[in-house]
Amino acid sequence: SFIDYTLTVTNTIIKNQARYGIFIYSGAKVKAENCIIAKNGTHALLVLEGGDFNFNHCNLLGYGPSTAAAIGISNFYNDYSSGTTNVGSINEGVLQNCIISGTLPTEMAIDTIQMQGVTINFDFNHCLIQSEEIQTDGFYQNILWNGNPNFTNTIELDFSFPNSAIQNEQGINSTVVSDIFGNSRNNPPDVGAIEVN
């Protein structure tokens, strides 16, 4: 795990941005905990031409006007003006205890180029992910595929949920001991930024 993040975001709501909630480009390193990123113009999270990320207990959500997935991850960028393709590494690509959901059938798009000298290291675990296709790659562990997060009111950006929701107590313990509102995490914790006690 990196200690030299270029940006650390904690207990934050990012909403209604014209384009991207968080845009990681060409080597940036971002750590986010207890964040809700929703209803943005395009992606809640976009990774382009590599870069590193470690998101724990975050809601990365669509629910906006976009026809693009809530998360877009690519380790390359096609520079059409020069006719080149720039490729970067993703040394740390962690999504843990996160909810990736929205109004589209698939809310997570990954497109990578594998080549010598380029590292791609994903670890997606204990997440709720909305996807038309159930992924079987080894870096997906303990995923709740296509479960309804049963949010209270996505239009009003109320992402609380009842105890009966699928993400309740389905997370894994981590260093994040309270939720975005300061409520203590249960053992096991809920997936996402909000803990229902």
C-alpha positions in Angstrom: 0.0 0.0 0.0 1.3 3.4 -0.9 2.0 6.2 1.6 2.8 8.8 -1.1 -0.8 9.5 -2.4 -1.1 12.7 -4.4 -4.7 13.0 -3.0 -6.4 11.6 0.0 -10.2 12.2 0.4 -12.1 11.2 3.5 -15.8 11.6 4.6 -16.7 13.6 1.5 -19.6 13.8 -0.8 -18.8 14.7 -4.5 -22.0 15.3 -6.5 -23.4 17.0 -9.6 -20.0 17.7 -11.2 -20.2 18.6 -14.9 -17.9 15.7 -15.9 -16.1 13.5 -13.4 -16.3 13.0 -9.6 -12.6 12.0 -9.4 -10.3 11.8 -12.5 -7.0 10.0 -12.0 -4.6 10.5 -14.9 -1.2 9.3 -15.8 0.4 8.3 -12.5 -1.7 10.1 -9.9 -2.3 8.2 -6.7 -5.6 8.7 -4.9 -6.9 7.2 -1.6 -10.5 7.6 -0.7 -12.4 6.5 2.4 -16.1 7.0 3.3 -16.9 9.0 0.2 -20.1 9.2 -1.8 -19.5 10.2 -5.4 -22.8 10.4 -7.3 -24.9 12.1 -10.1 -21.9 13.4 -12.1 -22.0 14.4 -15.7 -19.9 11.3 -16.8 -18.1 9.0 -14.4 -18.0 9.0 -10.6 -14.4 7.7 -11.0 -12.3 7.8 -14.2 -8.8 6.3 -14.4 -7.0 7.1 -17.6 -3.5 6.2 -18.8 -2.7 4.4 -15.5 -2.5 5.8 -12.0 -3.2 4.2 -8.7 -6.3 4.2 -6.4 -7.3 2.7 -3.1 -11.0 3.2 -2.3 -12.5 1.8 0.9 -16.1 2.2 2.0 -17.1 4.4 -0.9 -20.3 4.7 -3.0 -19.3 5.2 -6.7 -22.7 5.8 -8.3 -24.4 6.7 -11.5 -27.9 8.0 -10.9 -27.2 11.0 -13.1 -27.8 12.0 -16.7 -24.8 10.1 -18.1 -24.9 7.1 -20.4 -21.4 6.2 -19.2 -20.7 3.8 -16.4 -20.1 5.1 -12.9 -16.5 3.8 -13.0 -14.3 3.9 -16.1 -10.8 2.4 -15.7 -8.2 2.3 -18.5 -4.4 2.2 -18.4 -4.0 3.8 -21.8 -4.9 6.9 -23.7 -5.1 7.3 -27.5 -3.7 10.6 -28.5 -5.3 11.1 -31.9 -3.5 14.3 -32.7 -0.1 12.6 -32.6 -1.3 9.1 -33.5 0.2 7.5 -30.4 -1.2 5.4 -27.6 0.2 6.2 -24.2 0.1 3.2 -21.7 0.6 3.4 -18.0 0.7 1.1 -15.0 -1.9 0.6 -12.3 0.3 -0.6 -9.4 -2.5 -0.4 -6.9 -6.1 -0.7 -8.0 -8.2 -1.4 -4.9 -11.9 -1.2 -4.5 -12.9 -2.6 -1.0 -16.3 -2.4 0.7 -17.6 -0.2 -2.2 -20.9 0.1 -3.9 -20.8 0.6 -7.7 -24.4 1.1 -8.8 -26.7 3.4 -10.8 -29.3 3.4 -13.5 -27.4 1.5 -16.2 -27.2 -2.3 -16.6 -23.4 -2.1 -16.2 -21.8 0.6 -14.0 -18.1 -0.5 -14.2 -16.1 -0.5 -17.4 -12.5 -1.7 -17.6 -10.3 -1.5 -20.7 -6.6 -2.3 -20.4 -3.6 -3.0 -22.5 -1.1 -5.7 -21.2 2.4 -5.2 -22.4 6.0 -5.7 -21.1 7.0 -3.2 -18.4 3.4 -2.3 -17.6 1.8 -3.5 -14.3 -1.9 -4.0 -13.7 -2.7 -4.9 -10.1 -6.4 -4.9 -9.3 -8.0 -6.0 -6.0 -11.8 -5.6 -5.9 -13.2 -7.2 -2.8 -16.4 -7.1 -0.6 -18.1 -4.8 -3.1 -21.6 -4.6 -4.5 -21.2 -4.2 -8.3 -23.9 -3.7 -10.9 -22.9 -5.5 -14.1 -24.6 -7.3 -17.0 -21.7 -9.7 -17.1 -20.5 -11.5 -13.9 -16.7 -11.2 -13.9 -14.6 -14.3 -13.0 -11.1 -12.8 -12.9 -9.3 -13.6 -9.7 -9.1 -10.0 -8.6 -12.8 -10.0 -7.9 -13.4 -11.5 -4.4 -16.6 -11.7 -2.3 -18.6 -9.6 -4.8 -22.3 -9.0 -4.4 -23.2 -9.0 -8.1 -26.3 -7.0 -9.2 -27.9 -6.7 -5.8 -30.3 -3.9 -5.3 -28.7 -1.5 -2.7 -32.3 -0.4 -1.8 -31.2 3.2 -1.3 -33.8 5.5 0.4 -34.0 8.1 -2.3 -31.4 8.4 -5.1 -33.1 11.5 -6.6 -32.6 13.4 -3.3 -29.1 11.7 -2.9 -30.2 9.9 0.2 -28.1 6.8 0.0 -29.1 5.4 3.4 -30.8 1.9 3.3 -32.8 -0.4 5.5 -31.3 -3.3 7.5 -32.7 -5.7 5.0 -30.6 -4.3 2.1 -28.1 -6.8 0.6 -25.0 -4.7 1.5 -25.8 -4.8 5.3 -23.0 -6.5 7.2 -21.3 -7.9 4.0 -18.1 -5.9 4.2 -14.7 -6.8 5.6 -13.1 -5.1 8.6 -10.5 -2.5 7.9 -8.9 0.6 9.4 -12.1 2.6 8.6 -13.9 2.2 11.9 -16.7 4.8 11.4 -18.9 5.7 8.5 -19.2 9.0 6.6 -21.4 10.4 9.3 -19.2 9.3 12.3 -21.3 6.2 13.2 -19.3 3.2 14.4 -18.9 0.4 12.0 -20.4 -3.0 12.9 -18.5 -6.3 12.8 -18.7 -7.2 9.9 -19.3 -3.7 8.5 -21.8 -2.7 5.8 -20.6 -2.2 2.3 -20.4 1.4 1.2 -20.0 4.8 2.9 -23.0 4.5 5.2 -23.3 2.1 8.2 -26.8 1.1 9.3 -26.8 0.5 13.0 
